[in-house]
Amino acid sequence: MTDMDKDIRIIDIGTEIPDTKVELCGITLDNPVIPASGTFGYGYEFAELYDINCLGTFSFKGTTLEPRFGNDTPRIAECPSGMLNSVGLQNPGVDAVITDELPKLRKVFNKPVMANVSGFSIEEYAEVTRRLSESGSSDMIGWFEINISCPNVHGGGMSFGTDPAMAGEVVKAVRKVTDKPIIIKLSPNVTDIVSIAKSCEAEGADGVSLINTLMGMRFDLKTRKPILANVTGGLSGPAVLPVALRMVYQVANAVEIPVIGMGGISSAEDVLEMMMAGATAVEIGAANLVNPYASRDIIKALPEVMAGYGISTLRE
Ligand SMILES: Cc1cc2nc3c(=O)[nH]c(=O)nc-3n(C[C@H](O)[C@H](O)[C@H](O)COP(=O)(O)O)c2cc1C
């Protein structure tokens, strides 16, 4: 190879546009960036700000069988490098999601969406999934993300995500009512997240996503009482990134199914770090609440940041 050939080869690699595509349970995403459930509504609200078709996809608000008003206020508390929330799964209920929310989304989003399902019993998880699966909007749904990890509701939510056998039962029940990929959203509020991920995989989950929020609390020095009406809430934002990276790394090394990594991601660099930990795709939560354009800005920055680190394809 002459010196001139070497120069040409270097220039070729340098000008190649990095490939941000990833594959999630058989569906190709233009990029791995997915706004996380509870921080992006039902999508169309954000379509007023920018074209949300730039997203890999997004996970819609945690949906239950009945409408829920959520917990009493205050239900948000700021923290250094993060936030506590105790929203408590506020949503209009699955039937209204099918008749009102998804038709509005259809007008502005032409990619498969991730349907986030919450519940207070195994039957509820299965029934919400069944109704969405059999509805006229079913063609819009690419994946189900089953949230067995909400720390802000009593008698359900997180209790399914803290016991491997219970988590497996949820997977089994949901598996019976849909052929679409099932992603189980795991709780970080456990001592051994790997055993729960493995149980979900053994019962037929197509993927896992993690982490949901970490349980925490804050006090108001003047009133001497907890700031949140619910007393405790879930911590998210940059403060939790190292915990999320550690858990994604442990789970990705223990299961064969894809892992969606989330927790504290707020930049394209964080996306790459999460993928190095073993994530196939990533979700962005609290960052969307700080800056509603955060997910779009991260997607825009990703190719250049990849190029800067010599990464030509995310699949690698
Ligand atoms: C205000 C708020 C509401 C949330 N609601 C849901 C929800 O309905 N369903 C769910 O699975 N996760 C919910 N989450 C958890 C996020 O999807 C995500 O797992 C968590 O916030 C960690 O990511 P982050 O640090 O990027 O925010 C919520 C988070 C926040 C901050």
The ligand as an ORCA input file, in Angstrom:
! r2SCAN-3c Opt
* xyz 0 1
  C     -42.499     11.092     36.556
  C     -42.166      9.656     36.244
  C     -43.187      8.751     35.932
  C     -42.890      7.423     35.630
  N     -43.910      6.564     35.294
  C     -43.612      5.297     34.878
  C     -44.644      4.417     34.399
  O     -45.826      4.784     34.311
  N     -44.289      3.162     34.011
  C     -42.984      2.711     34.059
  O     -42.696      1.574     33.690
  N     -41.982      3.529     34.514
  C     -42.274      4.791     34.911
  N     -41.257      5.634     35.326
  C     -39.854      5.121     35.378
  C     -39.070      5.506     34.118
  O     -39.666      4.965     32.964
  C     -37.587      5.046     34.222
  O     -37.570      3.647     34.404
  C     -36.850      5.672     35.397
  O     -37.262      7.007     35.580
  C     -35.326      5.629     35.232
  O     -34.892      6.361     34.111
  P     -34.353      7.902     34.193
  O     -33.310      7.943     35.275
  O     -33.843      8.205     32.832
  O     -35.554      8.734     34.580
  C     -41.536      6.969     35.653
  C     -40.522      7.892     35.942
  C     -40.799      9.214     36.226
  C     -39.669     10.167     36.526
*
